[in-house]
Amino acid sequence: MLETDKDRPAPAAIAALRARFACEPEIDRILTRKLEQRAGPGYLHRDLATLLAGSAALIREQVGDDFTISDARWLTGGASKLQMAFTLGWTPPGEPRRNSAMVLRMQPAESVVESSRRREYEVLAAMQGIVPVPPVYWVDDEARHLPYPAIIYGFVDGVTKPRDATSQASGMGTQLAAHWRDSLGPQFVSAIARVHRTDVARLPLPSYEKHAPGLDCIERTLNHWERVWEEDADEDVPLMRLACAWLRRHRPACARPALLHGDYRMGNFLFTEHDARITAILDWEMARIGDPHADLAWAMNPAYGLRAEDGKTWLVAGLVPEREFLARYQDESGVRVDPATLHYYRVLCGWVQGVIALGTAWRIAHNAKTHQDVLMAWIVGIGPKLLAELRALLAEG
Amino acid sequence: MQLRADLQLATAIRALTEVVLPAVDADNALAVEQTQVVIGMLQLMAARLPLQYRYDCDELARLLTLCRALQPYDDDGGLAGATHAGAEVLARARATPQEILDAIHGLRTLSGAVVSSAYRDGDDAARAALSALVLTHADEQLLRERAWFAPQGWELEPDGVPPLEDLV
């Protein structure tokens, strides 16, 4: 743990972190930007008019003056970003004039997951036609027009949970009736299998490092999240240090790096209730190139699943029995799941969740950096439960 | 244990002030007034909670002074015993809550650094021993932290976590 004032990191401390933890260039850029701005003001509440003006400036730069904006309203979103829906009257290139439902997705001063809007824009564009994703239009990754970095993408019909379901904060613990699971579960597995099957080399992802087979992708991931722990954690945790040391020592080589969603779980996709069809995979902000086991482990994390009505069957993401999840995934992806590698990535998942819940959520709430600090503080409370699961995984060896 | 009252109060005050209060129906005077009073009450708590233990010790010391002076007037002698017991309590109240927190913080940092370096540089036997130590400590500590946060409802099987009162 660095002996530095993390609320006001000095340039030398930032430089030391950058030198110690070699990250992908775009990850380094956004983490460095975060630290350089940390001593500045907290999140300043912006009204819809301000966001509309910023959106209009961004759109004007791209399409000129011939457009109208109306029907602006806030959307409830996850724990991380602000979202505003609006209607854009415009003439897309080569198409007739139309009204398009749009979403502005903007980060606050600091996020519970500090991520790149540029990368989010690129991956949404790359996934068009591969899995259901919103159409993506424009990005303001340097906050030239909007108060903070943002993207504009198309509004997609759907819900993250049916009206008769209950859940905890951020989509966790969503209880779905069996008929929903039977429809959504197979789609959930198929979508991630399609993502992993996609040839990364052919995807236009200039802000992503396309790692060769081997240890590079896991090395970058460990550097990223250990850096975040050093930047954000207030109270050190010996178990987190043990987990990090274990992860460093037991890194598995990745035979075929794939595009990863990074946060694949219930709550991060939309579906329409009338036909139980997944209409959009959302929240790609943690996407990266890496080992497919990482997405499986994340989806399988206990925090995102629950037991079926029989009290015994564990449902991955609250949707699919674990054995069926893995069997179906292997059939559809062509990836052979290795139990030891899966275990490794389950430890990684638990450790990263600890970084987020106990490190970043605390730090950004403490510094009043978000539009919902009270939710960030609330999320800190899940940290011990997550660490208990991490401890159990480490005890397995 | 990372989530403490200072952060809980600060974030609740901010949410009430910046999000909830502006959205309360301005024509509902009772709701507006009570939201403002709740904010004020939480602000008072946030300001005074760090001083509460010190304040109580100060009050006890002042009362002991009074009670010692009152003993000649105490016909049945009960005040002398209570004053002695009170003085003993005050004598035991040496460390402040902040000093305890500072000690926790320092030991967490140093033990974490030792775990990192010893695991990295040690042999297999040392790593196994180190792991056992940390996992044992985590088992006990995390059980208490989970009990602390149990009212939030994160536990899928809440009966597996004993009441906090039985653990500390």
HADDOCK unambig.tbl for C-alpha pairs under 7 A between the chains (distance, minus, plus):
assign (segid A and resid 1 and name CA) (segid B and resid 109 and name CA) 6.31 0.50 0.50
assign (segid A and resid 1 and name CA) (segid B and resid 113 and name CA) 6.97 0.50 0.50
assign (segid A and resid 235 and name CA) (segid B and resid 2 and name CA) 6.54 0.50 0.50
assign (segid A and resid 235 and name CA) (segid B and resid 105 and name CA) 6.03 0.50 0.50
assign (segid A and resid 235 and name CA) (segid B and resid 108 and name CA) 6.89 0.50 0.50
assign (segid A and resid 236 and name CA) (segid B and resid 108 and name CA) 5.28 0.50 0.50
assign (segid A and resid 236 and name CA) (segid B and resid 109 and name CA) 5.24 0.50 0.50
assign (segid A and resid 236 and name CA) (segid B and resid 112 and name CA) 6.44 0.50 0.50
assign (segid A and resid 237 and name CA) (segid B and resid 108 and name CA) 6.12 0.50 0.50
assign (segid A and resid 237 and name CA) (segid B and resid 112 and name CA) 6.24 0.50 0.50
assign (segid A and resid 238 and name CA) (segid B and resid 108 and name CA) 6.76 0.50 0.50
assign (segid A and resid 238 and name CA) (segid B and resid 111 and name CA) 6.33 0.50 0.50
assign (segid A and resid 238 and name CA) (segid B and resid 112 and name CA) 4.46 0.50 0.50
assign (segid A and resid 238 and name CA) (segid B and resid 115 and name CA) 6.63 0.50 0.50
assign (segid A and resid 238 and name CA) (segid B and resid 134 and name CA) 6.59 0.50 0.50
assign (segid A and resid 239 and name CA) (segid B and resid 134 and name CA) 6.13 0.50 0.50
assign (segid A and resid 239 and name CA) (segid B and resid 135 and name CA) 6.96 0.50 0.50
assign (segid A and resid 239 and name CA) (segid B and resid 138 and name CA) 6.44 0.50 0.50
assign (segid A and resid 241 and name CA) (segid B and resid 112 and name CA) 5.71 0.50 0.50
assign (segid A and resid 241 and name CA) (segid B and resid 115 and name CA) 6.32 0.50 0.50
assign (segid A and resid 241 and name CA) (segid B and resid 116 and name CA) 5.62 0.50 0.50
assign (segid A and resid 242 and name CA) (segid B and resid 115 and name CA) 6.16 0.50 0.50
assign (segid A and resid 242 and name CA) (segid B and resid 116 and name CA) 6.42 0.50 0.50
assign (segid A and resid 245 and name CA) (segid B and resid 116 and name CA) 5.92 0.50 0.50
assign (segid A and resid 245 and name CA) (segid B and resid 119 and name CA) 6.31 0.50 0.50
assign (segid A and resid 245 and name CA) (segid B and resid 120 and name CA) 6.45 0.50 0.50
assign (segid A and resid 358 and name CA) (segid B and resid 2 and name CA) 6.87 0.50 0.50
assign (segid A and resid 365 and name CA) (segid B and resid 11 and name CA) 6.92 0.50 0.50
assign (segid A and resid 366 and name CA) (segid B and resid 7 and name CA) 6.27 0.50 0.50
assign (segid A and resid 373 and name CA) (segid B and resid 11 and name CA) 5.46 0.50 0.50
assign (segid A and resid 374 and name CA) (segid B and resid 11 and name CA) 4.50 0.50 0.50
assign (segid A and resid 374 and name CA) (segid B and resid 12 and name CA) 5.58 0.50 0.50
assign (segid A and resid 374 and name CA) (segid B and resid 15 and name CA) 6.42 0.50 0.50
assign (segid A and resid 377 and name CA) (segid B and resid 7 and name CA) 6.89 0.50 0.50
assign (segid A and resid 377 and name CA) (segid B and resid 8 and name CA) 6.38 0.50 0.50
assign (segid A and resid 380 and name CA) (segid B and resid 3 and name CA) 6.22 0.50 0.50
assign (segid A and resid 381 and name CA) (segid B and resid 3 and name CA) 6.63 0.50 0.50
assign (segid A and resid 381 and name CA) (segid B and resid 149 and name CA) 5.84 0.50 0.50
assign (segid A and resid 382 and name CA) (segid B and resid 154 and name CA) 6.26 0.50 0.50
assign (segid A and resid 384 and name CA) (segid B and resid 142 and name CA) 5.57 0.50 0.50
assign (segid A and resid 384 and name CA) (segid B and resid 145 and name CA) 5.85 0.50 0.50
assign (segid A and resid 384 and name CA) (segid B and resid 146 and name CA) 5.57 0.50 0.50
assign (segid A and resid 385 and name CA) (segid B and resid 146 and name CA) 6.02 0.50 0.50
assign (segid A and resid 388 and name CA) (segid B and resid 142 and name CA) 6.26 0.50 0.50
assign (segid A and resid 391 and name CA) (segid B and resid 135 and name CA) 6.47 0.50 0.50
